[in-house]
Amino acid sequence: MADRIIVLSSRPGTIKCEIDVNLSLDERTPFKARSAPEFKDYFNLIWKELSHGKVNS
């Protein structure tokens, strides 16, 4: 599991933001991470950054 997430913009790919991940878990596996109270907040933040500025066709 990563300690930080880099969100890239679309063409040209540049760093849009960097998110430091700090989950309150002893064991950092994907399945355990989903049970962390902060997981939903990180999930929503990442999707917000990915969809920000998206143009509908």
PDB file of N, CA, C and O in Angstrom:
ATOM      1  N   MET A   1       0.839  -1.170   0.000  1.00  0.00           N
ATOM      2  CA  MET A   1       0.000   0.000   0.000  1.00  0.00           C
ATOM      3  C   MET A   1       0.890   1.241   0.000  1.00  0.00           C
ATOM      4  O   MET A   1       1.929   1.280   0.658  1.00  0.00           O
ATOM      5  N   ALA A   2       0.468   2.225  -0.733  1.00  0.00           N
ATOM      6  CA  ALA A   2       1.241   3.458  -0.876  1.00  0.00           C
ATOM      7  C   ALA A   2       0.992   4.420   0.286  1.00  0.00           C
ATOM      8  O   ALA A   2      -0.076   4.426   0.898  1.00  0.00           O
ATOM      9  N   ASP A   3       2.014   5.232   0.568  1.00  0.00           N
ATOM     10  CA  ASP A   3       1.887   6.277   1.579  1.00  0.00           C
ATOM     11  C   ASP A   3       1.475   7.604   0.966  1.00  0.00           C
ATOM     12  O   ASP A   3       1.116   8.543   1.676  1.00  0.00           O
ATOM     13  N   ARG A   4       1.529   7.676  -0.357  1.00  0.00           N
ATOM     14  CA  ARG A   4       1.078   8.890  -1.039  1.00  0.00           C
ATOM     15  C   ARG A   4       0.557   8.530  -2.417  1.00  0.00           C
ATOM     16  O   ARG A   4       0.922   7.509  -3.000  1.00  0.00           O
ATOM     17  N   ILE A   5      -0.306   9.399  -2.919  1.00  0.00           N
ATOM     18  CA  ILE A   5      -0.925   9.199  -4.228  1.00  0.00           C
ATOM     19  C   ILE A   5      -0.676  10.452  -5.043  1.00  0.00           C
ATOM     20  O   ILE A   5      -0.901  11.567  -4.572  1.00  0.00           O
ATOM     21  N   ILE A   6      -0.213  10.264  -6.263  1.00  0.00           N
ATOM     22  CA  ILE A   6       0.018  11.369  -7.182  1.00  0.00           C
ATOM     23  C   ILE A   6      -1.102  11.343  -8.213  1.00  0.00           C
ATOM     24  O   ILE A   6      -1.278  10.344  -8.911  1.00  0.00           O
ATOM     25  N   VAL A   7      -1.858  12.429  -8.316  1.00  0.00           N
ATOM     26  CA  VAL A   7      -2.937  12.545  -9.300  1.00  0.00           C
ATOM     27  C   VAL A   7      -2.391  13.359 -10.463  1.00  0.00           C
ATOM     28  O   VAL A   7      -1.893  14.470 -10.280  1.00  0.00           O
ATOM     29  N   LEU A   8      -2.490  12.792 -11.662  1.00  0.00           N
ATOM     30  CA  LEU A   8      -1.989  13.452 -12.859  1.00  0.00           C
ATOM     31  C   LEU A   8      -3.124  14.076 -13.653  1.00  0.00           C
ATOM     32  O   LEU A   8      -4.256  13.593 -13.632  1.00  0.00           O
ATOM     33  N   SER A   9      -2.807  15.148 -14.348  1.00  0.00           N
ATOM     34  CA  SER A   9      -3.782  15.776 -15.241  1.00  0.00           C
ATOM     35  C   SER A   9      -3.791  15.011 -16.555  1.00  0.00           C
ATOM     36  O   SER A   9      -2.922  14.179 -16.817  1.00  0.00           O
ATOM     37  N   SER A  10      -4.797  15.312 -17.377  1.00  0.00           N
ATOM     38  CA  SER A  10      -4.787  14.723 -18.713  1.00  0.00           C
ATOM     39  C   SER A  10      -3.826  15.528 -19.576  1.00  0.00           C
ATOM     40  O   SER A  10      -3.190  16.464 -19.094  1.00  0.00           O
ATOM     41  N   ARG A  11      -3.725  15.186 -20.784  1.00  0.00           N
ATOM     42  CA  ARG A  11      -2.740  15.723 -21.728  1.00  0.00           C
ATOM     43  C   ARG A  11      -2.498  17.212 -21.620  1.00  0.00           C
ATOM     44  O   ARG A  11      -3.464  17.970 -21.699  1.00  0.00           O
ATOM     45  N   PRO A  12      -1.304  17.673 -21.450  1.00  0.00           N
ATOM     46  CA  PRO A  12      -0.122  16.865 -21.121  1.00  0.00           C
ATOM     47  C   PRO A  12      -0.168  16.450 -19.656  1.00  0.00           C
ATOM     48  O   PRO A  12      -0.644  17.199 -18.802  1.00  0.00           O
ATOM     49  N   GLY A  13       0.322  15.271 -19.379  1.00  0.00           N
ATOM     50  CA  GLY A  13       0.296  14.748 -18.018  1.00  0.00           C
ATOM     51  C   GLY A  13       1.232  15.513 -17.096  1.00  0.00           C
ATOM     52  O   GLY A  13       2.454  15.409 -17.201  1.00  0.00           O
ATOM     53  N   THR A  14       0.649  16.270 -16.207  1.00  0.00           N
ATOM     54  CA  THR A  14       1.423  16.971 -15.186  1.00  0.00           C
ATOM     55  C   THR A  14       0.840  16.614 -13.823  1.00  0.00           C
ATOM     56  O   THR A  14      -0.300  16.161 -13.721  1.00  0.00           O
ATOM     57  N   ILE A  15       1.625  16.822 -12.794  1.00  0.00           N
ATOM     58  CA  ILE A  15       1.147  16.514 -11.450  1.00  0.00           C
ATOM     59  C   ILE A  15       0.086  17.531 -11.049  1.00  0.00           C
ATOM     60  O   ILE A  15       0.343  18.733 -10.980  1.00  0.00           O
ATOM     61  N   LYS A  16      -1.098  17.022 -10.790  1.00  0.00           N
ATOM     62  CA  LYS A  16      -2.228  17.855 -10.382  1.00  0.00           C
ATOM     63  C   LYS A  16      -2.224  18.076  -8.876  1.00  0.00           C
ATOM     64  O   LYS A  16      -2.412  19.192  -8.392  1.00  0.00           O
ATOM     65  N   CYS A  17      -2.003  16.986  -8.147  1.00  0.00           N
ATOM     66  CA  CYS A  17      -1.910  17.096  -6.692  1.00  0.00           C
ATOM     67  C   CYS A  17      -1.243  15.848  -6.127  1.00  0.00           C
ATOM     68  O   CYS A  17      -1.161  14.808  -6.780  1.00  0.00           O
ATOM     69  N   GLU A  18      -0.779  15.985  -4.915  1.00  0.00           N
ATOM     70  CA  GLU A  18      -0.160  14.883  -4.191  1.00  0.00           C
ATOM     71  C   GLU A  18      -0.928  14.712  -2.888  1.00  0.00           C
ATOM     72  O   GLU A  18      -1.128  15.672  -2.144  1.00  0.00           O
ATOM     73  N   ILE A  19      -1.355  13.487  -2.620  1.00  0.00           N
ATOM     74  CA  ILE A  19      -2.157  13.206  -1.434  1.00  0.00           C
ATOM     75  C   ILE A  19      -1.371  12.263  -0.531  1.00  0.00           C
ATOM     76  O   ILE A  19      -1.055  11.138  -0.921  1.00  0.00           O
ATOM     77  N   ASP A  20      -1.057  12.722   0.671  1.00  0.00           N
ATOM     78  CA  ASP A  20      -0.405  11.865   1.656  1.00  0.00           C
ATOM     79  C   ASP A  20      -1.461  10.987   2.304  1.00  0.00           C
ATOM     80  O   ASP A  20      -2.490  11.476   2.771  1.00  0.00           O
ATOM     81  N   VAL A  21      -1.198   9.682   2.327  1.00  0.00           N
ATOM     82  CA  VAL A  21      -2.153   8.715   2.871  1.00  0.00           C
ATOM     83  C   VAL A  21      -1.695   8.305   4.268  1.00  0.00           C
ATOM     84  O   VAL A  21      -0.559   7.870   4.462  1.00  0.00           O
ATOM     85  N   ASN A  22      -2.579   8.449   5.217  1.00  0.00           N
ATOM     86  CA  ASN A  22      -2.283   8.078   6.596  1.00  0.00           C
ATOM     87  C   ASN A  22      -3.476   7.310   7.152  1.00  0.00           C
ATOM     88  O   ASN A  22      -4.351   7.882   7.802  1.00  0.00           O
ATOM     89  N   LEU A  23      -3.495   6.020   6.889  1.00  0.00           N
ATOM     90  CA  LEU A  23      -4.591   5.181   7.371  1.00  0.00           C
ATOM     91  C   LEU A  23      -4.257   4.642   8.758  1.00  0.00           C
ATOM     92  O   LEU A  23      -3.104   4.315   9.043  1.00  0.00           O
ATOM     93  N   SER A  24      -5.254   4.552   9.606  1.00  0.00           N
ATOM     94  CA  SER A  24      -5.060   4.070  10.976  1.00  0.00           C
ATOM     95  C   SER A  24      -5.182   2.546  11.023  1.00  0.00           C
ATOM     96  O   SER A  24      -6.144   1.996  11.560  1.00  0.00           O
ATOM     97  N   LEU A  25      -4.182   1.885  10.449  1.00  0.00           N
ATOM     98  CA  LEU A  25      -4.186   0.422  10.401  1.00  0.00           C
ATOM     99  C   LEU A  25      -2.822  -0.123  10.783  1.00  0.00           C
ATOM    100  O   LEU A  25      -1.796   0.506  10.521  1.00  0.00           O
ATOM    101  N   ASP A  26      -2.816  -1.302  11.407  1.00  0.00           N
ATOM    102  CA  ASP A  26      -1.549  -1.977  11.681  1.00  0.00           C
ATOM    103  C   ASP A  26      -1.088  -2.736  10.446  1.00  0.00           C
ATOM    104  O   ASP A  26       0.092  -2.710  10.096  1.00  0.00           O
ATOM    105  N   GLU A  27      -2.015  -3.405   9.793  1.00  0.00           N
ATOM    106  CA  GLU A  27      -1.715  -4.208   8.608  1.00  0.00           C
ATOM    107  C   GLU A  27      -2.274  -3.487   7.387  1.00  0.00           C
ATOM    108  O   GLU A  27      -3.479  -3.254   7.290  1.00  0.00           O
ATOM    109  N   ARG A  28      -1.385  -3.134   6.454  1.00  0.00           N
ATOM    110  CA  ARG A  28      -1.825  -2.322   5.307  1.00  0.00           C
ATOM    111  C   ARG A  28      -1.971  -3.188   4.063  1.00  0.00           C
ATOM    112  O   ARG A  28      -1.106  -3.197   3.188  1.00  0.00           O
ATOM    113  N   THR A  29      -3.062  -3.899   4.005  1.00  0.00           N
ATOM    114  CA  THR A  29      -3.405  -4.666   2.819  1.00  0.00           C
ATOM    115  C   THR A  29      -4.627  -4.001   2.189  1.00  0.00           C
ATOM    116  O   THR A  29      -5.363  -3.298   2.882  1.00  0.00           O
ATOM    117  N   PRO A  30      -4.858  -4.206   0.894  1.00  0.00           N
ATOM    118  CA  PRO A  30      -6.008  -3.560   0.244  1.00  0.00           C
ATOM    119  C   PRO A  30      -7.344  -3.849   0.934  1.00  0.00           C
ATOM    120  O   PRO A  30      -8.172  -2.949   1.072  1.00  0.00           O
ATOM    121  N   PHE A  31      -7.559  -5.068   1.359  1.00  0.00           N
ATOM    122  CA  PHE A  31      -8.842  -5.402   1.988  1.00  0.00           C
ATOM    123  C   PHE A  31      -8.974  -4.768   3.365  1.00  0.00           C
ATOM    124  O   PHE A  31     -10.057  -4.315   3.734  1.00  0.00           O
ATOM    125  N   LYS A  32      -7.894  -4.731   4.126  1.00  0.00           N
ATOM    126  CA  LYS A  32      -7.924  -4.088   5.446  1.00  0.00           C
ATOM    127  C   LYS A  32      -8.074  -2.579   5.304  1.00  0.00           C
ATOM    128  O   LYS A  32      -8.760  -1.946   6.107  1.00  0.00           O
ATOM    129  N   ALA A  33      -7.434  -1.993   4.281  1.00  0.00           N
ATOM    130  CA  ALA A  33      -7.500  -0.539   4.076  1.00  0.00           C
ATOM    131  C   ALA A  33      -8.938  -0.084   3.872  1.00  0.00           C
ATOM    132  O   ALA A  33      -9.317   0.990   4.339  1.00  0.00           O
ATOM    133  N   ARG A  34      -9.725  -0.869   3.195  1.00  0.00           N
ATOM    134  CA  ARG A  34     -11.124  -0.489   2.939  1.00  0.00           C
ATOM    135  C   ARG A  34     -11.950  -0.392   4.211  1.00  0.00           C
ATOM    136  O   ARG A  34     -12.990   0.267   4.230  1.00  0.00           O
ATOM    137  N   SER A  35     -11.496  -1.041   5.265  1.00  0.00           N
ATOM    138  CA  SER A  35     -12.234  -0.983   6.528  1.00  0.00           C
ATOM    139  C   SER A  35     -11.800   0.194   7.401  1.00  0.00           C
ATOM    140  O   SER A  35     -12.405   0.440   8.445  1.00  0.00           O
ATOM    141  N   ALA A  36     -10.768   0.918   6.992  1.00  0.00           N
ATOM    142  CA  ALA A  36     -10.305   2.075   7.767  1.00  0.00           C
ATOM    143  C   ALA A  36     -11.339   3.194   7.689  1.00  0.00           C
ATOM    144  O   ALA A  36     -11.926   3.415   6.630  1.00  0.00           O
ATOM    145  N   PRO A  37     -11.569   3.900   8.788  1.00  0.00           N
ATOM    146  CA  PRO A  37     -12.570   4.975   8.781  1.00  0.00           C
ATOM    147  C   PRO A  37     -12.263   6.074   7.765  1.00  0.00           C
ATOM    148  O   PRO A  37     -13.182   6.703   7.240  1.00  0.00           O
ATOM    149  N   GLU A  38     -10.972   6.313   7.481  1.00  0.00           N
ATOM    150  CA  GLU A  38     -10.584   7.398   6.569  1.00  0.00           C
ATOM    151  C   GLU A  38     -10.666   7.009   5.099  1.00  0.00           C
ATOM    152  O   GLU A  38     -10.574   7.875   4.230  1.00  0.00           O
ATOM    153  N   PHE A  39     -10.837   5.729   4.808  1.00  0.00           N
ATOM    154  CA  PHE A  39     -10.771   5.260   3.422  1.00  0.00           C
ATOM    155  C   PHE A  39     -11.752   5.995   2.516  1.00  0.00           C
ATOM    156  O   PHE A  39     -11.385   6.422   1.421  1.00  0.00           O
ATOM    157  N   LYS A  40     -12.985   6.143   2.960  1.00  0.00           N
ATOM    158  CA  LYS A  40     -14.014   6.792   2.137  1.00  0.00           C
ATOM    159  C   LYS A  40     -13.637   8.240   1.830  1.00  0.00           C
ATOM    160  O   LYS A  40     -13.880   8.726   0.726  1.00  0.00           O
ATOM    161  N   ASP A  41     -13.044   8.927   2.805  1.00  0.00           N
ATOM    162  CA  ASP A  41     -12.613  10.311   2.581  1.00  0.00           C
ATOM    163  C   ASP A  41     -11.529  10.389   1.508  1.00  0.00           C
ATOM    164  O   ASP A  41     -11.583  11.249   0.629  1.00  0.00           O
ATOM    165  N   TYR A  42     -10.546   9.489   1.579  1.00  0.00           N
ATOM    166  CA  TYR A  42      -9.497   9.454   0.555  1.00  0.00           C
ATOM    167  C   TYR A  42     -10.089   9.111  -0.811  1.00  0.00           C
ATOM    168  O   TYR A  42      -9.753   9.734  -1.819  1.00  0.00           O
ATOM    169  N   PHE A  43     -10.967   8.123  -0.831  1.00  0.00           N
ATOM    170  CA  PHE A  43     -11.615   7.700  -2.073  1.00  0.00           C
ATOM    171  C   PHE A  43     -12.329   8.877  -2.736  1.00  0.00           C
ATOM    172  O   PHE A  43     -12.155   9.127  -3.929  1.00  0.00           O
ATOM    173  N   ASN A  44     -13.136   9.597  -1.950  1.00  0.00           N
ATOM    174  CA  ASN A  44     -13.883  10.740  -2.488  1.00  0.00           C
ATOM    175  C   ASN A  44     -12.960  11.861  -2.943  1.00  0.00           C
ATOM    176  O   ASN A  44     -13.213  12.481  -3.977  1.00  0.00           O
ATOM    177  N   LEU A  45     -11.902  12.134  -2.198  1.00  0.00           N
ATOM    178  CA  LEU A  45     -10.952  13.175  -2.569  1.00  0.00           C
ATOM    179  C   LEU A  45     -10.258  12.843  -3.888  1.00  0.00           C
ATOM    180  O   LEU A  45     -10.111  13.710  -4.750  1.00  0.00           O
ATOM    181  N   ILE A  46      -9.838  11.606  -4.044  1.00  0.00           N
ATOM    182  CA  ILE A  46      -9.154  11.190  -5.274  1.00  0.00           C
ATOM    183  C   ILE A  46     -10.087  11.315  -6.472  1.00  0.00           C
ATOM    184  O   ILE A  46      -9.689  11.848  -7.508  1.00  0.00           O
ATOM    185  N   TRP A  47     -11.316  10.836  -6.349  1.00  0.00           N
ATOM    186  CA  TRP A  47     -12.258  10.931  -7.469  1.00  0.00           C
ATOM    187  C   TRP A  47     -12.631  12.369  -7.781  1.00  0.00           C
ATOM    188  O   TRP A  47     -12.854  12.713  -8.942  1.00  0.00           O
ATOM    189  N   LYS A  48     -12.702  13.210  -6.763  1.00  0.00           N
ATOM    190  CA  LYS A  48     -12.975  14.632  -6.983  1.00  0.00           C
ATOM    191  C   LYS A  48     -11.848  15.251  -7.811  1.00  0.00           C
ATOM    192  O   LYS A  48     -12.107  16.005  -8.749  1.00  0.00           O
ATOM    193  N   GLU A  49     -10.610  14.937  -7.466  1.00  0.00           N
ATOM    194  CA  GLU A  49      -9.463  15.471  -8.206  1.00  0.00           C
ATOM    195  C   GLU A  49      -9.431  14.929  -9.638  1.00  0.00           C
ATOM    196  O   GLU A  49      -9.103  15.660 -10.572  1.00  0.00           O
ATOM    197  N   LEU A  50      -9.768  13.660  -9.807  1.00  0.00           N
ATOM    198  CA  LEU A  50      -9.754  13.062 -11.146  1.00  0.00           C
ATOM    199  C   LEU A  50     -10.849  13.636 -12.040  1.00  0.00           C
ATOM    200  O   LEU A  50     -10.648  13.788 -13.245  1.00  0.00           O
ATOM    201  N   SER A  51     -11.999  13.954 -11.463  1.00  0.00           N
ATOM    202  CA  SER A  51     -13.114  14.433 -12.284  1.00  0.00           C
ATOM    203  C   SER A  51     -13.154  15.950 -12.417  1.00  0.00           C
ATOM    204  O   SER A  51     -13.896  16.469 -13.251  1.00  0.00           O
ATOM    205  N   HIS A  52     -12.382  16.667 -11.623  1.00  0.00           N
ATOM    206  CA  HIS A  52     -12.358  18.137 -11.685  1.00  0.00           C
ATOM    207  C   HIS A  52     -11.834  18.597 -13.045  1.00  0.00           C
ATOM    208  O   HIS A  52     -10.773  18.159 -13.487  1.00  0.00           O
ATOM    209  N   GLY A  53     -12.577  19.475 -13.698  1.00  0.00           N
ATOM    210  CA  GLY A  53     -12.147  19.994 -14.990  1.00  0.00           C
ATOM    211  C   GLY A  53     -12.454  19.079 -16.154  1.00  0.00           C
ATOM    212  O   GLY A  53     -12.043  19.347 -17.284  1.00  0.00           O
ATOM    213  N   LYS A  54     -13.175  17.999 -15.888  1.00  0.00           N
ATOM    214  CA  LYS A  54     -13.520  17.052 -16.952  1.00  0.00           C
ATOM    215  C   LYS A  54     -14.569  17.675 -17.867  1.00  0.00           C
ATOM    216  O   LYS A  54     -15.541  18.268 -17.401  1.00  0.00           O
ATOM    217  N   VAL A  55     -14.364  17.535 -19.158  1.00  0.00           N
ATOM    218  CA  VAL A  55     -15.285  18.097 -20.141  1.00  0.00           C
ATOM    219  C   VAL A  55     -16.197  16.996 -20.641  1.00  0.00           C
ATOM    220  O   VAL A  55     -15.724  15.947 -21.080  1.00  0.00           O
ATOM    221  N   ASN A  56     -17.497  17.225 -20.579  1.00  0.00           N
ATOM    222  CA  ASN A  56     -18.459  16.250 -21.103  1.00  0.00           C
ATOM    223  C   ASN A  56     -18.579  16.418 -22.607  1.00  0.00           C
ATOM    224  O   ASN A  56     -18.621  17.542 -23.107  1.00  0.00           O
ATOM    225  N   SER A  57     -18.634  15.310 -23.330  1.00  0.00           N
ATOM    226  CA  SER A  57     -18.754  15.388 -24.795  1.00  0.00           C
ATOM    227  C   SER A  57     -20.186  15.259 -25.247  1.00  0.00           C
ATOM    228  O   SER A  57     -20.461  15.304 -26.446  1.00  0.00           O
TER     229      SER A  57
END
